[in-house]
Amino acid sequence: MTNHKIVYKPIAPEVVELAQQHGNQRECVLEILTELDGRGHLSTETITDTARALGIPEQQAYGMATFYSMLSLQPR
């Protein structure tokens, strides 16, 4: 059996800041994604960082990002 260490990249500072502004509340995921989307688009990394910052599954954040048509995964 091999031991593999999982090493995560640090969460982007802008995501950490927004999460803190919203009290790190899971319920604020849509507000945070909307604010980040307003800066251009939502990258996979941004969605992952948002999920990690709020302690929610990545699938939940990605599901919200793809469900709401007001959010874009493509650069505008």
DAZICOR-V498857 format. One record per residue. RES is the residue in three letters. D_LAST is the distance of its C-alpha to the last C-alpha in Angstrom with 2 decimals. Layout:
((RES & D_LAST) (RES & D_LAST))
This chain:
((MET & 46.74) (THR & 44.18) (ASN & 42.51) (HIS & 38.83) (LYS & 37.19) (ILE & 33.67) (VAL & 31.82) (TYR & 28.52) (LYS & 26.21) (PRO & 26.14) (ILE & 23.58) (ALA & 20.93) (PRO & 22.47) (GLU & 19.57) (VAL & 19.94) (VAL & 23.70) (GLU & 23.58) (LEU & 21.60) (ALA & 23.91) (GLN & 26.89) (GLN & 25.82) (HIS & 25.85) (GLY & 29.18) (ASN & 27.95) (GLN & 28.36) (ARG & 27.13) (GLU & 26.70) (CYS & 23.86) (VAL & 21.46) (LEU & 19.25) (GLU & 19.28) (ILE & 18.40) (LEU & 15.51) (THR & 14.19) (GLU & 14.71) (LEU & 13.07) (ASP & 9.90) (GLY & 10.00) (ARG & 9.78) (GLY & 6.23) (HIS & 6.87) (LEU & 10.38) (SER & 12.05) (THR & 15.44) (GLU & 17.17) (THR & 15.80) (ILE & 16.92) (THR & 20.19) (ASP & 20.79) (THR & 20.39) (ALA & 22.89) (ARG & 25.23) (ALA & 25.19) (LEU & 26.14) (GLY & 28.51) (ILE & 27.07) (PRO & 26.64) (GLU & 23.38) (GLN & 23.54) (GLN & 23.61) (ALA & 20.45) (TYR & 18.65) (GLY & 20.18) (MET & 18.86) (ALA & 15.27) (THR & 15.53) (PHE & 17.80) (TYR & 15.94) (SER & 13.47) (MET & 12.03) (LEU & 10.74) (SER & 7.99) (LEU & 9.08) (GLN & 6.34) (PRO & 3.79) (ARG & 0.00))
